[in-house]
Amino acid sequence: MDIGTFEAKTHFSQIIEEVQNGKDFVITKRGKPIAKIVPFRDEPEMTRQDAFEQLKEMRKLYKGEPGSFNVRKAIEEGRP
């Protein structure tokens, strides 16, 4: 739900209660989104090794697929 900065400031306690119940709010200033308030989700921290393993798995999905970007080939062809 979009809400202006003045209204967000005025009704902050009510907004926080609604966020606790699962609702998201987008804070706007002069009609443009500037922030988002969402419920906190406790997620375990990812280690560097976990991130690296996920990247390796993702690479397997795209390696050699038609239309995939091959960095080595682009370098050999002289493209940036």
mmCIF file as gemmi writes it, N, C-alpha and C atoms, coordinates in Angstrom:
data_model
loop_
_atom_site.group_PDB
_atom_site.id
_atom_site.type_symbol
_atom_site.label_atom_id
_atom_site.label_alt_id
_atom_site.label_comp_id
_atom_site.label_asym_id
_atom_site.label_entity_id
_atom_site.label_seq_id
_atom_site.pdbx_PDB_ins_code
_atom_site.Cartn_x
_atom_site.Cartn_y
_atom_site.Cartn_z
_atom_site.occupancy
_atom_site.B_iso_or_equiv
_atom_site.pdbx_formal_charge
_atom_site.auth_seq_id
_atom_site.auth_asym_id
_atom_site.pdbx_PDB_model_num
ATOM 1 N N . MET Axp A 1 ? 0.846 -1.172 0 1 0 ? 1 A 1
ATOM 2 C CA . MET Axp A 1 ? 0 0 0 1 0 ? 1 A 1
ATOM 3 C C . MET Axp A 1 ? 0.891 1.234 0 1 0 ? 1 A 1
ATOM 4 N N . ASP Axp A 2 ? 0.593 2.206 -0.837 1 0 ? 2 A 1
ATOM 5 C CA . ASP Axp A 2 ? 1.338 3.456 -0.885 1 0 ? 2 A 1
ATOM 6 C C . ASP Axp A 2 ? 0.812 4.423 0.165 1 0 ? 2 A 1
ATOM 7 N N . ILE Axp A 3 ? 1.741 5.131 0.805 1 0 ? 3 A 1
ATOM 8 C CA . ILE Axp A 3 ? 1.362 6.083 1.832 1 0 ? 3 A 1
ATOM 9 C C . ILE Axp A 3 ? 2.356 7.246 1.792 1 0 ? 3 A 1
ATOM 10 N N . GLY Axp A 4 ? 1.857 8.459 1.888 1 0 ? 4 A 1
ATOM 11 C CA . GLY Axp A 4 ? 2.709 9.644 1.862 1 0 ? 4 A 1
ATOM 12 C C . GLY Axp A 4 ? 3.518 9.787 3.141 1 0 ? 4 A 1
ATOM 13 N N . THR Axp A 5 ? 4.592 10.567 3.072 1 0 ? 5 A 1
ATOM 14 C CA . THR Axp A 5 ? 5.474 10.721 4.227 1 0 ? 5 A 1
ATOM 15 C C . THR Axp A 5 ? 4.76 11.342 5.422 1 0 ? 5 A 1
ATOM 16 N N . PHE Axp A 6 ? 3.91 12.349 5.187 1 0 ? 6 A 1
ATOM 17 C CA . PHE Axp A 6 ? 3.205 12.987 6.295 1 0 ? 6 A 1
ATOM 18 C C . PHE Axp A 6 ? 2.277 12.001 6.983 1 0 ? 6 A 1
ATOM 19 N N . GLU Axp A 7 ? 1.524 11.263 6.179 1 0 ? 7 A 1
ATOM 20 C CA . GLU Axp A 7 ? 0.603 10.271 6.744 1 0 ? 7 A 1
ATOM 21 C C . GLU Axp A 7 ? 1.37 9.159 7.466 1 0 ? 7 A 1
ATOM 22 N N . ALA Axp A 8 ? 2.513 8.749 6.904 1 0 ? 8 A 1
ATOM 23 C CA . ALA Axp A 8 ? 3.33 7.714 7.544 1 0 ? 8 A 1
ATOM 24 C C . ALA Axp A 8 ? 3.83 8.192 8.9 1 0 ? 8 A 1
ATOM 25 N N . LYS Axp A 9 ? 4.265 9.451 8.961 1 0 ? 9 A 1
ATOM 26 C CA . LYS Axp A 9 ? 4.746 9.999 10.232 1 0 ? 9 A 1
ATOM 27 C C . LYS Axp A 9 ? 3.609 10.088 11.243 1 0 ? 9 A 1
ATOM 28 N N . THR Axp A 10 ? 2.466 10.531 10.779 1 0 ? 10 A 1
ATOM 29 C CA . THR Axp A 10 ? 1.316 10.727 11.66 1 0 ? 10 A 1
ATOM 30 C C . THR Axp A 10 ? 0.779 9.408 12.209 1 0 ? 10 A 1
ATOM 31 N N . HIS Axp A 11 ? 0.802 8.358 11.402 1 0 ? 11 A 1
ATOM 32 C CA . HIS Axp A 11 ? 0.195 7.078 11.782 1 0 ? 11 A 1
ATOM 33 C C . HIS Axp A 11 ? 1.23 5.96 11.906 1 0 ? 11 A 1
ATOM 34 N N . PHE Axp A 12 ? 2.449 6.318 12.296 1 0 ? 12 A 1
ATOM 35 C CA . PHE Axp A 12 ? 3.535 5.337 12.311 1 0 ? 12 A 1
ATOM 36 C C . PHE Axp A 12 ? 3.226 4.117 13.181 1 0 ? 12 A 1
ATOM 37 N N . SER Axp A 13 ? 2.694 4.319 14.365 1 0 ? 13 A 1
ATOM 38 C CA . SER Axp A 13 ? 2.397 3.184 15.258 1 0 ? 13 A 1
ATOM 39 C C . SER Axp A 13 ? 1.405 2.225 14.62 1 0 ? 13 A 1
ATOM 40 N N . GLN Axp A 14 ? 0.394 2.758 13.967 1 0 ? 14 A 1
ATOM 41 C CA . GLN Axp A 14 ? -0.61 1.928 13.301 1 0 ? 14 A 1
ATOM 42 C C . GLN Axp A 14 ? 0.024 1.168 12.126 1 0 ? 14 A 1
ATOM 43 N N . ILE Axp A 15 ? 0.886 1.838 11.393 1 0 ? 15 A 1
ATOM 44 C CA . ILE Axp A 15 ? 1.564 1.195 10.261 1 0 ? 15 A 1
ATOM 45 C C . ILE Axp A 15 ? 2.405 0.026 10.757 1 0 ? 15 A 1
ATOM 46 N N . ILE Axp A 16 ? 3.138 0.244 11.843 1 0 ? 16 A 1
ATOM 47 C CA . ILE Axp A 16 ? 3.977 -0.819 12.395 1 0 ? 16 A 1
ATOM 48 C C . ILE Axp A 16 ? 3.135 -2.022 12.802 1 0 ? 16 A 1
ATOM 49 N N . GLU Axp A 17 ? 1.992 -1.781 13.394 1 0 ? 17 A 1
ATOM 50 C CA . GLU Axp A 17 ? 1.111 -2.9 13.76 1 0 ? 17 A 1
ATOM 51 C C . GLU Axp A 17 ? 0.658 -3.671 12.529 1 0 ? 17 A 1
ATOM 52 N N . GLU Axp A 18 ? 0.319 -2.95 11.461 1 0 ? 18 A 1
ATOM 53 C CA . GLU Axp A 18 ? -0.12 -3.626 10.241 1 0 ? 18 A 1
ATOM 54 C C . GLU Axp A 18 ? 1.025 -4.396 9.594 1 0 ? 18 A 1
ATOM 55 N N . VAL Axp A 19 ? 2.239 -3.858 9.679 1 0 ? 19 A 1
ATOM 56 C CA . VAL Axp A 19 ? 3.403 -4.562 9.146 1 0 ? 19 A 1
ATOM 57 C C . VAL Axp A 19 ? 3.63 -5.858 9.929 1 0 ? 19 A 1
ATOM 58 N N . GLN Axp A 20 ? 3.436 -5.806 11.246 1 0 ? 20 A 1
ATOM 59 C CA . GLN Axp A 20 ? 3.568 -7.02 12.057 1 0 ? 20 A 1
ATOM 60 C C . GLN Axp A 20 ? 2.572 -8.086 11.617 1 0 ? 20 A 1
ATOM 61 N N . ASN Axp A 21 ? 1.454 -7.67 11.057 1 0 ? 21 A 1
ATOM 62 C CA . ASN Axp A 21 ? 0.434 -8.608 10.581 1 0 ? 21 A 1
ATOM 63 C C . ASN Axp A 21 ? 0.638 -9.004 9.125 1 0 ? 21 A 1
ATOM 64 N N . GLY Axp A 22 ? 1.793 -8.617 8.541 1 0 ? 22 A 1
ATOM 65 C CA . GLY Axp A 22 ? 2.129 -9.075 7.203 1 0 ? 22 A 1
ATOM 66 C C . GLY Axp A 22 ? 1.929 -8.089 6.077 1 0 ? 22 A 1
ATOM 67 N N . LYS Axp A 23 ? 1.506 -6.885 6.358 1 0 ? 23 A 1
ATOM 68 C CA . LYS Axp A 23 ? 1.243 -5.916 5.306 1 0 ? 23 A 1
ATOM 69 C C . LYS Axp A 23 ? 2.508 -5.126 4.957 1 0 ? 23 A 1
ATOM 70 N N . ASP Axp A 24 ? 2.693 -4.817 3.671 1 0 ? 24 A 1
ATOM 71 C CA . ASP Axp A 24 ? 3.811 -3.999 3.192 1 0 ? 24 A 1
ATOM 72 C C . ASP Axp A 24 ? 3.328 -2.577 2.92 1 0 ? 24 A 1
ATOM 73 N N . PHE Axp A 25 ? 4.213 -1.612 3.124 1 0 ? 25 A 1
ATOM 74 C CA . PHE Axp A 25 ? 3.904 -0.215 2.815 1 0 ? 25 A 1
ATOM 75 C C . PHE Axp A 25 ? 5.025 0.387 1.988 1 0 ? 25 A 1
ATOM 76 N N . VAL Axp A 26 ? 4.658 1.162 0.978 1 0 ? 26 A 1
ATOM 77 C CA . VAL Axp A 26 ? 5.617 1.942 0.21 1 0 ? 26 A 1
ATOM 78 C C . VAL Axp A 26 ? 5.414 3.392 0.612 1 0 ? 26 A 1
ATOM 79 N N . ILE Axp A 27 ? 6.475 4.015 1.12 1 0 ? 27 A 1
ATOM 80 C CA . ILE Axp A 27 ? 6.415 5.416 1.529 1 0 ? 27 A 1
ATOM 81 C C . ILE Axp A 27 ? 6.745 6.271 0.316 1 0 ? 27 A 1
ATOM 82 N N . THR Axp A 28 ? 5.892 7.256 0.044 1 0 ? 28 A 1
ATOM 83 C CA . THR Axp A 28 ? 6.099 8.116 -1.119 1 0 ? 28 A 1
ATOM 84 C C . THR Axp A 28 ? 6.329 9.558 -0.68 1 0 ? 28 A 1
ATOM 85 N N . LYS Axp A 29 ? 7.044 10.277 -1.514 1 0 ? 29 A 1
ATOM 86 C CA . LYS Axp A 29 ? 7.249 11.712 -1.308 1 0 ? 29 A 1
ATOM 87 C C . LYS Axp A 29 ? 6.934 12.389 -2.629 1 0 ? 29 A 1
ATOM 88 N N . ARG Axp A 30 ? 5.917 13.223 -2.593 1 0 ? 30 A 1
ATOM 89 C CA . ARG Axp A 30 ? 5.417 13.882 -3.813 1 0 ? 30 A 1
ATOM 90 C C . ARG Axp A 30 ? 5.063 12.859 -4.893 1 0 ? 30 A 1
ATOM 91 N N . GLY Axp A 31 ? 4.488 11.74 -4.437 1 0 ? 31 A 1
ATOM 92 C CA . GLY Axp A 31 ? 4.013 10.718 -5.36 1 0 ? 31 A 1
ATOM 93 C C . GLY Axp A 31 ? 5.062 9.733 -5.844 1 0 ? 31 A 1
ATOM 94 N N . LYS Axp A 32 ? 6.326 9.913 -5.433 1 0 ? 32 A 1
ATOM 95 C CA . LYS Axp A 32 ? 7.393 9.011 -5.878 1 0 ? 32 A 1
ATOM 96 C C . LYS Axp A 32 ? 7.823 8.114 -4.72 1 0 ? 32 A 1
ATOM 97 N N . PRO Axp A 33 ? 7.954 6.808 -4.971 1 0 ? 33 A 1
ATOM 98 C CA . PRO Axp A 33 ? 8.362 5.884 -3.914 1 0 ? 33 A 1
ATOM 99 C C . PRO Axp A 33 ? 9.777 6.195 -3.425 1 0 ? 33 A 1
ATOM 100 N N . ILE Axp A 34 ? 9.95 6.222 -2.099 1 0 ? 34 A 1
ATOM 101 C CA . ILE Axp A 34 ? 11.276 6.485 -1.534 1 0 ? 34 A 1
ATOM 102 C C . ILE Axp A 34 ? 11.718 5.412 -0.543 1 0 ? 34 A 1
ATOM 103 N N . ALA Axp A 35 ? 10.772 4.654 0.008 1 0 ? 35 A 1
ATOM 104 C CA . ALA Axp A 35 ? 11.132 3.624 0.986 1 0 ? 35 A 1
ATOM 105 C C . ALA Axp A 35 ? 10.036 2.573 1.038 1 0 ? 35 A 1
ATOM 106 N N . LYS Axp A 36 ? 10.405 1.43 1.605 1 0 ? 36 A 1
ATOM 107 C CA . LYS Axp A 36 ? 9.434 0.351 1.76 1 0 ? 36 A 1
ATOM 108 C C . LYS Axp A 36 ? 9.552 -0.204 3.169 1 0 ? 36 A 1
ATOM 109 N N . ILE Axp A 37 ? 8.425 -0.403 3.815 1 0 ? 37 A 1
ATOM 110 C CA . ILE Axp A 37 ? 8.39 -1.028 5.133 1 0 ? 37 A 1
ATOM 111 C C . ILE Axp A 37 ? 7.751 -2.396 4.958 1 0 ? 37 A 1
ATOM 112 N N . VAL Axp A 38 ? 8.512 -3.427 5.311 1 0 ? 38 A 1
ATOM 113 C CA . VAL Axp A 38 ? 8.049 -4.802 5.143 1 0 ? 38 A 1
ATOM 114 C C . VAL Axp A 38 ? 8.27 -5.569 6.442 1 0 ? 38 A 1
ATOM 115 N N . PRO Axp A 39 ? 7.522 -6.646 6.655 1 0 ? 39 A 1
ATOM 116 C CA . PRO Axp A 39 ? 7.738 -7.451 7.857 1 0 ? 39 A 1
ATOM 117 C C . PRO Axp A 39 ? 9.159 -8.023 7.885 1 0 ? 39 A 1
ATOM 118 N N . PHE Axp A 40 ? 9.733 -8.083 9.061 1 0 ? 40 A 1
ATOM 119 C CA . PHE Axp A 40 ? 11.063 -8.656 9.244 1 0 ? 40 A 1
ATOM 120 C C . PHE Axp A 40 ? 10.987 -10.164 9.092 1 0 ? 40 A 1
ATOM 121 N N . ARG Axp A 41 ? 11.915 -10.697 8.331 1 0 ? 41 A 1
ATOM 122 C CA . ARG Axp A 41 ? 12.013 -12.151 8.167 1 0 ? 41 A 1
ATOM 123 C C . ARG Axp A 41 ? 13.412 -12.563 8.604 1 0 ? 41 A 1
ATOM 124 N N . ASP Axp A 42 ? 13.486 -13.348 9.645 1 0 ? 42 A 1
ATOM 125 C CA . ASP Axp A 42 ? 14.771 -13.788 10.169 1 0 ? 42 A 1
ATOM 126 C C . ASP Axp A 42 ? 15.329 -14.872 9.262 1 0 ? 42 A 1
ATOM 127 N N . GLU Axp A 43 ? 16.334 -14.509 8.481 1 0 ? 43 A 1
ATOM 128 C CA . GLU Axp A 43 ? 16.956 -15.452 7.56 1 0 ? 43 A 1
ATOM 129 C C . GLU Axp A 43 ? 18.395 -15.69 8.004 1 0 ? 43 A 1
ATOM 130 N N . PRO Axp A 44 ? 18.84 -16.916 7.918 1 0 ? 44 A 1
ATOM 131 C CA . PRO Axp A 44 ? 20.221 -17.183 8.315 1 0 ? 44 A 1
ATOM 132 C C . PRO Axp A 44 ? 21.191 -16.438 7.396 1 0 ? 44 A 1
ATOM 133 N N . GLU Axp A 45 ? 22.29 -15.984 7.988 1 0 ? 45 A 1
ATOM 134 C CA . GLU Axp A 45 ? 23.291 -15.27 7.209 1 0 ? 45 A 1
ATOM 135 C C . GLU Axp A 45 ? 23.997 -16.235 6.271 1 0 ? 45 A 1
ATOM 136 N N . MET Axp A 46 ? 24.226 -15.788 5.054 1 0 ? 46 A 1
ATOM 137 C CA . MET Axp A 46 ? 24.893 -16.626 4.073 1 0 ? 46 A 1
ATOM 138 C C . MET Axp A 46 ? 26.402 -16.403 4.181 1 0 ? 46 A 1
ATOM 139 N N . THR Axp A 47 ? 27.145 -17.496 4.213 1 0 ? 47 A 1
ATOM 140 C CA . THR Axp A 47 ? 28.596 -17.392 4.25 1 0 ? 47 A 1
ATOM 141 C C . THR Axp A 47 ? 29.122 -17.175 2.836 1 0 ? 47 A 1
ATOM 142 N N . ARG Axp A 48 ? 30.357 -16.751 2.735 1 0 ? 48 A 1
ATOM 143 C CA . ARG Axp A 48 ? 30.971 -16.594 1.41 1 0 ? 48 A 1
ATOM 144 C C . ARG Axp A 48 ? 30.984 -17.911 0.661 1 0 ? 48 A 1
ATOM 145 N N . GLN Axp A 49 ? 31.276 -18.976 1.383 1 0 ? 49 A 1
ATOM 146 C CA . GLN Axp A 49 ? 31.325 -20.293 0.748 1 0 ? 49 A 1
ATOM 147 C C . GLN Axp A 49 ? 29.95 -20.688 0.201 1 0 ? 49 A 1
ATOM 148 N N . ASP Axp A 50 ? 28.887 -20.424 0.972 1 0 ? 50 A 1
ATOM 149 C CA . ASP Axp A 50 ? 27.528 -20.717 0.499 1 0 ? 50 A 1
ATOM 150 C C . ASP Axp A 50 ? 27.218 -19.932 -0.768 1 0 ? 50 A 1
ATOM 151 N N . ALA Axp A 51 ? 27.574 -18.647 -0.779 1 0 ? 51 A 1
ATOM 152 C CA . ALA Axp A 51 ? 27.324 -17.8 -1.951 1 0 ? 51 A 1
ATOM 153 C C . ALA Axp A 51 ? 28.098 -18.321 -3.149 1 0 ? 51 A 1
ATOM 154 N N . PHE Axp A 52 ? 29.349 -18.706 -2.934 1 0 ? 52 A 1
ATOM 155 C CA . PHE Axp A 52 ? 30.171 -19.229 -4.007 1 0 ? 52 A 1
ATOM 156 C C . PHE Axp A 52 ? 29.574 -20.505 -4.587 1 0 ? 52 A 1
ATOM 157 N N . GLU Axp A 53 ? 29.107 -21.391 -3.713 1 0 ? 53 A 1
ATOM 158 C CA . GLU Axp A 53 ? 28.49 -22.64 -4.172 1 0 ? 53 A 1
ATOM 159 C C . GLU Axp A 53 ? 27.226 -22.367 -4.989 1 0 ? 53 A 1
ATOM 160 N N . GLN Axp A 54 ? 26.424 -21.401 -4.548 1 0 ? 54 A 1
ATOM 161 C CA . GLN Axp A 54 ? 25.213 -21.051 -5.298 1 0 ? 54 A 1
ATOM 162 C C . GLN Axp A 54 ? 25.558 -20.482 -6.669 1 0 ? 54 A 1
ATOM 163 N N . LEU Axp A 55 ? 26.602 -19.66 -6.731 1 0 ? 55 A 1
ATOM 164 C CA . LEU Axp A 55 ? 27.026 -19.115 -8.019 1 0 ? 55 A 1
ATOM 165 C C . LEU Axp A 55 ? 27.509 -20.225 -8.957 1 0 ? 55 A 1
ATOM 166 N N . LYS Axp A 56 ? 28.24 -21.195 -8.413 1 0 ? 56 A 1
ATOM 167 C CA . LYS Axp A 56 ? 28.7 -22.311 -9.244 1 0 ? 56 A 1
ATOM 168 C C . LYS Axp A 56 ? 27.516 -23.093 -9.798 1 0 ? 56 A 1
ATOM 169 N N . GLU Axp A 57 ? 26.487 -23.309 -8.976 1 0 ? 57 A 1
ATOM 170 C CA . GLU Axp A 57 ? 25.296 -24.024 -9.435 1 0 ? 57 A 1
ATOM 171 C C . GLU Axp A 57 ? 24.563 -23.238 -10.514 1 0 ? 57 A 1
ATOM 172 N N . MET Axp A 58 ? 24.467 -21.926 -10.327 1 0 ? 58 A 1
ATOM 173 C CA . MET Axp A 58 ? 23.805 -21.094 -11.334 1 0 ? 58 A 1
ATOM 174 C C . MET Axp A 58 ? 24.584 -21.125 -12.646 1 0 ? 58 A 1
ATOM 175 N N . ARG Axp A 59 ? 25.898 -21.114 -12.551 1 0 ? 59 A 1
ATOM 176 C CA . ARG Axp A 59 ? 26.735 -21.134 -13.751 1 0 ? 59 A 1
ATOM 177 C C . ARG Axp A 59 ? 26.491 -22.399 -14.562 1 0 ? 59 A 1
ATOM 178 N N . LYS Axp A 60 ? 26.29 -23.528 -13.874 1 0 ? 60 A 1
ATOM 179 C CA . LYS Axp A 60 ? 26.017 -24.782 -14.567 1 0 ? 60 A 1
ATOM 180 C C . LYS Axp A 60 ? 24.739 -24.686 -15.396 1 0 ? 60 A 1
ATOM 181 N N . LEU Axp A 61 ? 23.762 -23.94 -14.894 1 0 ? 61 A 1
ATOM 182 C CA . LEU Axp A 61 ? 22.49 -23.817 -15.596 1 0 ? 61 A 1
ATOM 183 C C . LEU Axp A 61 ? 22.638 -23.075 -16.92 1 0 ? 61 A 1
ATOM 184 N N . TYR Axp A 62 ? 23.555 -22.125 -16.983 1 0 ? 62 A 1
ATOM 185 C CA . TYR Axp A 62 ? 23.662 -21.269 -18.163 1 0 ? 62 A 1
ATOM 186 C C . TYR Axp A 62 ? 24.845 -21.594 -19.056 1 0 ? 62 A 1
ATOM 187 N N . LYS Axp A 63 ? 25.754 -22.412 -18.612 1 0 ? 63 A 1
ATOM 188 C CA . LYS Axp A 63 ? 26.945 -22.714 -19.39 1 0 ? 63 A 1
ATOM 189 C C . LYS Axp A 63 ? 26.555 -23.452 -20.669 1 0 ? 63 A 1
ATOM 190 N N . GLY Axp A 64 ? 26.895 -22.856 -21.801 1 0 ? 64 A 1
ATOM 191 C CA . GLY Axp A 64 ? 26.656 -23.504 -23.077 1 0 ? 64 A 1
ATOM 192 C C . GLY Axp A 64 ? 25.233 -23.42 -23.585 1 0 ? 64 A 1
ATOM 193 N N . GLU Axp A 65 ? 24.343 -22.776 -22.847 1 0 ? 65 A 1
ATOM 194 C CA . GLU Axp A 65 ? 22.961 -22.65 -23.301 1 0 ? 65 A 1
ATOM 195 C C . GLU Axp A 65 ? 22.902 -21.667 -24.464 1 0 ? 65 A 1
ATOM 196 N N . PRO Axp A 66 ? 22.036 -21.907 -25.451 1 0 ? 66 A 1
ATOM 197 C CA . PRO Axp A 66 ? 21.877 -20.962 -26.554 1 0 ? 66 A 1
ATOM 198 C C . PRO Axp A 66 ? 21.507 -19.578 -26.024 1 0 ? 66 A 1
ATOM 199 N N . GLY Axp A 67 ? 22.213 -18.581 -26.515 1 0 ? 67 A 1
ATOM 200 C CA . GLY Axp A 67 ? 21.927 -17.213 -26.107 1 0 ? 67 A 1
ATOM 201 C C . GLY Axp A 67 ? 22.645 -16.787 -24.847 1 0 ? 67 A 1
ATOM 202 N N . SER Axp A 68 ? 23.36 -17.708 -24.197 1 0 ? 68 A 1
ATOM 203 C CA . SER Axp A 68 ? 24.075 -17.324 -22.977 1 0 ? 68 A 1
ATOM 204 C C . SER Axp A 68 ? 25.317 -16.545 -23.368 1 0 ? 68 A 1
ATOM 205 N N . PHE Axp A 69 ? 25.749 -15.685 -22.489 1 0 ? 69 A 1
ATOM 206 C CA . PHE Axp A 69 ? 26.899 -14.826 -22.745 1 0 ? 69 A 1
ATOM 207 C C . PHE Axp A 69 ? 28.169 -15.532 -22.309 1 0 ? 69 A 1
ATOM 208 N N . ASN Axp A 70 ? 29.124 -15.659 -23.205 1 0 ? 70 A 1
ATOM 209 C CA . ASN Axp A 70 ? 30.385 -16.303 -22.908 1 0 ? 70 A 1
ATOM 210 C C . ASN Axp A 70 ? 31.466 -15.228 -22.851 1 0 ? 70 A 1
ATOM 211 N N . VAL Axp A 71 ? 31.982 -14.958 -21.664 1 0 ? 71 A 1
ATOM 212 C CA . VAL Axp A 71 ? 32.958 -13.883 -21.471 1 0 ? 71 A 1
ATOM 213 C C . VAL Axp A 71 ? 34.226 -14.154 -22.268 1 0 ? 71 A 1
ATOM 214 N N . ARG Axp A 72 ? 34.747 -15.374 -22.196 1 0 ? 72 A 1
ATOM 215 C CA . ARG Axp A 72 ? 35.998 -15.691 -22.9 1 0 ? 72 A 1
ATOM 216 C C . ARG Axp A 72 ? 35.841 -15.448 -24.402 1 0 ? 72 A 1
ATOM 217 N N . LYS Axp A 73 ? 34.733 -15.871 -24.963 1 0 ? 73 A 1
ATOM 218 C CA . LYS Axp A 73 ? 34.509 -15.703 -26.404 1 0 ? 73 A 1
ATOM 219 C C . LYS Axp A 73 ? 34.401 -14.212 -26.751 1 0 ? 73 A 1
ATOM 220 N N . ALA Axp A 74 ? 33.734 -13.451 -25.912 1 0 ? 74 A 1
ATOM 221 C CA . ALA Axp A 74 ? 33.613 -12.016 -26.15 1 0 ? 74 A 1
ATOM 222 C C . ALA Axp A 74 ? 34.985 -11.342 -26.113 1 0 ? 74 A 1
ATOM 223 N N . ILE Axp A 75 ? 35.84 -11.737 -25.184 1 0 ? 75 A 1
ATOM 224 C CA . ILE Axp A 75 ? 37.19 -11.164 -25.096 1 0 ? 75 A 1
ATOM 225 C C . ILE Axp A 75 ? 37.988 -11.521 -26.348 1 0 ? 75 A 1
ATOM 226 N N . GLU Axp A 76 ? 37.89 -12.792 -26.762 1 0 ? 76 A 1
ATOM 227 C CA . GLU Axp A 76 ? 38.613 -13.221 -27.957 1 0 ? 76 A 1
ATOM 228 C C . GLU Axp A 76 ? 38.15 -12.488 -29.209 1 0 ? 76 A 1
ATOM 229 N N . GLU Axp A 77 ? 36.874 -12.111 -29.247 1 0 ? 77 A 1
ATOM 230 C CA . GLU Axp A 77 ? 36.344 -11.385 -30.39 1 0 ? 77 A 1
ATOM 231 C C . GLU Axp A 77 ? 36.611 -9.884 -30.294 1 0 ? 77 A 1
ATOM 232 N N . GLY Axp A 78 ? 37.166 -9.451 -29.141 1 0 ? 78 A 1
ATOM 233 C CA . GLY Axp A 78 ? 37.528 -8.051 -28.977 1 0 ? 78 A 1
ATOM 234 C C . GLY Axp A 78 ? 36.374 -7.155 -28.562 1 0 ? 78 A 1
ATOM 235 N N . ARG Axp A 79 ? 35.288 -7.745 -28.063 1 0 ? 79 A 1
ATOM 236 C CA . ARG Axp A 79 ? 34.17 -6.944 -27.606 1 0 ? 79 A 1
ATOM 237 C C . ARG Axp A 79 ? 34.338 -6.64 -26.132 1 0 ? 79 A 1
ATOM 238 N N . PRO Axp A 80 ? 33.808 -5.489 -25.711 1 0 ? 80 A 1
ATOM 239 C CA . PRO Axp A 80 ? 33.891 -5.148 -24.293 1 0 ? 80 A 1
ATOM 240 C C . PRO Axp A 80 ? 32.974 -6.003 -23.448 1 0 ? 80 A 1
